[in-house]
Each structure stands twice: as structure tokens, then as C-alpha cells.
Amino acid sequence: MKVNEPLNSPKTSNPQTYEIASNGSSPPSEGLSSGVKNPTEPVLSPKRQMAWRVAPTLAVSFKYAWAGLSYTFQTQRNFRIHVFIGALAIGLSVFLHLKSVEIAVIGLTCGLVLVMELLNTAIESVVDLTVKQTYHELAKIAKDCAAGAVLISAMASVLVAGLLILPPLFSMIYLSAIN
């Protein structure tokens, strides 16, 4: 696969291209068709220079996924809030002896919120990488839309959990108040 020179490079009659091996067998500096040094090498640490390559094993793939979850949990306050509220909702549904299907529905909606929060974090990171420290209206739109998706999924999750948890919770409170 060939990738054209970055857009901000000087235009020449013979645009330089970088050859990227589809199997990930050669490092970025070895795959250059014109002998030009890869412009990302000075920017990236040696540990992350090969981050663009496909993970060689399933264990490495899981390691990368765990790194993404860890990063999001450590840096995103809303993700931690969603994890706590989701665990509380699932714990409360187990405590109230809801049906397995109802617990699964609550778990799936909570999982959807966490997935949306992970995607929101990824989109925000890519937008920040692209626009650097400058303001761009399209960057604002992308970030706002991603945050809106999280909000809608969170509202749907609250609605689902409320419909499934509140009736048995209120009847338990009512029965304990009578006795």
C-alpha cells in the first residue's frame, strides 16, 4: 500500500510515497521507496514507533485493548462515573432478584454507555492530534457529536435501568415500611 506525502509538504513534480507492507513485516524506515526518512520517527518514542503495525498475536491485541481501557479509566472522569453507576445498577438488580434477561439488558445498556465513552475518548484524541492547539469549527462539531452520542446512550441506559429496577425496589421499600 502506498501513502502519499503529508499535505503540508512542498509540492514537487515527483511526489514521494512511503511503501507500507500490508503484513507488517518491515519497520517504517525500511519500507521507504524513495530513501527519505520517515517523518514520524523523531516524534515517536522507540517503544511506539511500531504502533501502526498489526498485533502479531491475540495476546498482544488484548494487551492493546487493555491499555485503551486503562488509559480511559485513568484519564476520563465520566468513564469512571459510568463504571460506578453501571456496577451499582447491576448489583442492585442482582440484589432485587431480577430475572436473568432483565439483568442482561441492564448489563448490555451499561456496556453500551462504556463503549460510547471509549469511542468518544478516541474521537477526541484523534481530533486533538489533528488540530493541535488551534480552534476549528469542524473539530468542535466532531467532539460535540461524540459527546452527544454518549449522552443519548446514558439517557437510554438510565431509562432502561429505571424501568426494570424501580418497580421491584419501590415494592420492597413499601413492604418493609408496612412490616
N, C-alpha and C positions, 0 to 999 in steps of 0.2 A: 504494500500500500504506500502510495506517495503522498506526502503532505507538503503543500506549498509553503513558501517563506512567510513569516508573520506579516500582517498587513502594514505595520509601521516601518518595514524595511525599505530601503531605497529601491525604486523600480529599475530593473535592468531588462535588456532585451532577452537575456537568458535567465529566467527565474530559477533560483536554487530550490531543489526539493530534497527532502530527507526521506530516505528509504527506511521504512519500519517493517521489520519482519513480523508476519502475522502469527508465527508460532512463538514469538518472544524469545528466540534463541540468541539474538545478538544484542549487546548493550547499545544505547542510543548513539554513542560516539563511533561505533564500528559500522553502523548502517548508513552513513552519510554517502550519498552518491557523488557529491562534488568535493569532498575532502574538507568541508567547512565544519568547524567545531560547533557542537550542539549548543544553542544559546541558553538552554536551561541548566547546563552543568554548573556554572558558577553560583546560580541561585539556590539550587537544591543541595541539601546535605548528602554526603555519600550514602547514608542509610536509605534515603528516599529517592535516589536517582532512578532506581528501577521500579518505582511505584506504578508506572504506567503499564507494566507487564502483567500478563495474566498470572494468577496464582498457580504455582506448579502442582500443588496438592490440595485436596479438600481441607486438610487441617490448616493450611495457610489461609485458605478462603475464610474459614471460621475465625481465624486469628484477626483478619482484617475486619470482619463483621463485628467482632467483639471490641476492636479498637474504636470503631464508629460508635457503638453503643456507649462505651466508656467515655469517649470524648463528649458525647451529647449529654450524658448524665452529669458529668463534672462541670460542664460549662453552661448548660441551659436550665435556668430555674424552672421554667414551665414544664419541661420534661420531668423533672423531679416531682413537681406537684402532680402531674398526671399519673406518674408511677404510684405515688402515695394514695391518691384518690381511687385509682383502679384497684389497688390491693385492698383498700378499705371496702370497696363495693363488692369485690369477690369474697372477701372474708365475711362480710355481713350477709351475703346471700347463702353462704355455707352455714353460717350460724342460724339463719332463719329456716334452714332445711328446704330451700327452693328445689324445684325439680332440676335434674341434670341439664336438661335442654335450656332452662332459664339461666342457669349458671354459665353455660356455654355461650349463650347470647350476650350476657354481660361481659364475659371474658373477651369475646370477639370484638365487641364495640370498644372496650378499653384498649385492646390491641390495635384497633384501627386508629384511635387517637394517638397512640405512641408512634405508629408508622407515619402518620401525618406530621407529627412533630420532628421525626428524623428527616423526612423529606424537606420540611421547612428549613431545618438547620443546613441541610445540604444545598438547597437553593440559595439561602442567604450567603453561605460560604463562597459559592461559585460567583454570585453577583458581586460580592466584596472583592474577590480576586480579579474580576473583570474591570470594575470601575475604579479600583484602588480607593483613594481618598477623595474622589470627585463625586459631585452630585449629578445624577442623571435621572430624568423622569421615568424612563423605562425600568431602571433598576428599582425605583420606588414602587412601581406597579407590580413588578415581579415579586418583591418582598411582601407587599400588602396582600397580593392574591394568595401567596403561600400561607401567610398568617390567617387569612380568611378561611382557607381550607381547614386549617387546624381548628379554628373557632366553630365552624359548622360541624365537624366531626365530634368535637367536645360537647356541643349542644345536643346532638343526636344521642350521644352516649349517656348524657345526664337524663334525657327523656326516657330512653330505654331502661336504664337502671331505676329511675323513679317509678316507672310503671310496673316494674317487676318486684322491686324491694319495698316500696312504701305501703301497699295494702297489707302484706303479712306483718310488717313492722308495726303499723297502727293497730292491727288486731291483737298483736302480742302486748303492746302497751295498754290497750283497752282492757284486755283480760287480766293483766297484772294489776290494774287500777281497781277493778271490781273486787278482786280477791283481797 
